[in-house]
Amino acid sequence: MSDLLAGPADIAAGLAVHGADAVDRSARAALVAHDVPARLAAQDPALWGPGAEAARARLGWLDTHCRSRDLLPQLAELTAELGDLDHVVLAGDADLTLAAEVIAGCLGRPLTVLDTADPGPVRAAVADRPARTVLVLAGRHGLDRTADAHLRVWRAAWDDSGPEAARHVVVVTAPGSPLEALADELGAVVIPADPEVAGHWTALTAFGLVPAALAGAPVIELLDEAAALAGALDRDRDNPGLALGAALAGAAEHGRATVALVPDGTGLDGLRHWAAALLAAATGGRVLPVAAESPDAPGATGAGVLTVGLGGALGAGVGPGVDADVAVNGPLGAHFLTWEYAAAIAAVALRVDPFAEPADPAGDDEPAPDAGPPSSVEGAIEVYAPTGAPADLAGALRWLCAGLGEDEHLAVTAYLDRRADAAVTGLRPLLARATGRPVTLGWGSRRPGATDARGRHLLITGAVTDDLPVPGRPYTFAELQAARAAGDRRALAGRERPVLRLHLTERAAGVAQLLDTAGRTRT
């Protein structure tokens, strides 16, 4: 067992945070001295200063678990009515779909998430029992091009624009949104989202609960677990959210801004991806979360790294048997509320508004002109090296890695099929070992954001051999995916970030070649 278990822990409602005080006691003391725990629990937006206007309408996540109970009768009725539709597909932006994916995955329920324009997963989903599919569309406002394409391809698959097709669609959106109006036109079921909660904070709202419930997850248990924890959030002691948030902020203030989120083998493995996205958005780049594969993975430990183990409920006072600085263990619903509270606490301590709109928005999805010929072609990989970088694959990778500054990290974004091309995730630990610096890896649906403003970037695209047209539109899914990648390249170029793009002309062979080259890269 880790030595951190011998120290004190903050425990409430079956969730324990071990090791936080050993990271930094002063950050917690300062927060308590300014009455931050009670003020946050009371939803005081002044915590982020007089100019933090967005916070006034974005603190509903603190008690959305109470309001979400109003959804339960409707969800029970809808689940019974759609009982024969046992293939649940969720489409929408990643910040609104990731929590539902985590819930379903952690609780062992089947849920297909389409947050990508890559035609491979879309084609596979549409081919899987279309007559028994319910499509959940998630969006706060309207549909972006990708979600619109998903709706169109499914309606074509059902080959029916009448009442039977409408039965296959459930829309989750803010009241009065353009998407609600579209749902009314379609005759689809509309479930209103909590207007006081947005983005990655929506785990315990309709965005997280509706698709999970339709997939068979016992969402009432999540709400019960969050409610049990909520009573601890105004306390100065035995407050897991305060302990975790203070540790995150204290570590960042003292040179450990990289937070490696590692699974401890006790369940809830996918939770680290949601927690990483939440922390990245909430801290405005002050904290760099890395979802590491295991506690001993490259980049999960070391100087400048705070290692946090995540796991399921093991009982009060018992934590994971992993080597970590901080351990967080408890039921999933309590985890969601604890991490949200901790992210807000860290933002207070770091003097960041966690609800501010990002200063550097992601790229658009407009078609882009051809990027020109590649710098070189090696096997199944085309190299598009920027000016001043070596043209060959090995040289370009070394250039990208060797140029990392003291406060920089390497961000890898793969515009591929995250199931069929999952082997590319092996690139993260290889590059972390080669550079000795933090390395993140995300999919094109989870776009480069504020955290990556100080990073160097590796973008990976792939050839499409079996494209899929978007019904009623003059473009295909592959063209949408290419436009997404091009938009992100433009946005990163506007931030003057170094970008290397690699295009896999044959995906499986290209991934294998890239992993081999990365494994031999040294800086």
Secondary structure as UniProt FT lines:
FT   HELIX           3..6
FT   STRAND          9..12
FT   TURN            13..14
FT   STRAND          15..18
FT   HELIX           20..23
FT   HELIX           25..33
FT   TURN            34..35
FT   HELIX           36..41
FT   TURN            42..43
FT   HELIX           45..48
FT   TURN            50..51
FT   HELIX           53..56
FT   HELIX           60..62
FT   HELIX           64..67
FT   HELIX           68..71
FT   HELIX           72..81
FT   TURN            82..84
FT   STRAND          87..92
FT   HELIX           94..106
FT   TURN            107..108
FT   STRAND          112..114
FT   HELIX           119..127
FT   HELIX           130..132
FT   STRAND          133..138
FT   HELIX           145..158
FT   HELIX           163..166
FT   TURN            167..168
FT   STRAND          169..173
FT   TURN            175..176
FT   HELIX           178..186
FT   STRAND          189..192
FT   TURN            195..196
FT   HELIX           199..201
FT   TURN            203..204
FT   HELIX           206..214
FT   TURN            215..216
FT   HELIX           219..230
FT   TURN            231..234
FT   HELIX           240..253
FT   TURN            254..255
FT   STRAND          258..263
FT   TURN            269..270
FT   HELIX           271..282
FT   TURN            283..285
FT   STRAND          288..291
FT   TURN            295..296
FT   TURN            298..299
FT   TURN            303..304
FT   STRAND          305..311
FT   TURN            316..317
FT   STRAND          326..329
FT   HELIX           332..349
FT   TURN            350..351
FT   TURN            354..355
FT   STRAND          376..378
FT   TURN            379..380
FT   STRAND          381..384
FT   TURN            387..388
FT   HELIX           393..402
FT   TURN            406..407
FT   STRAND          410..415
FT   TURN            418..421
FT   HELIX           422..426
FT   HELIX           427..435
FT   STRAND          439..443
FT   TURN            444..445
FT   HELIX           450..454
FT   STRAND          456..462
FT   TURN            471..472
FT   HELIX           477..494
FT   TURN            495..496
FT   STRAND          499..504
FT   HELIX           507..519
//
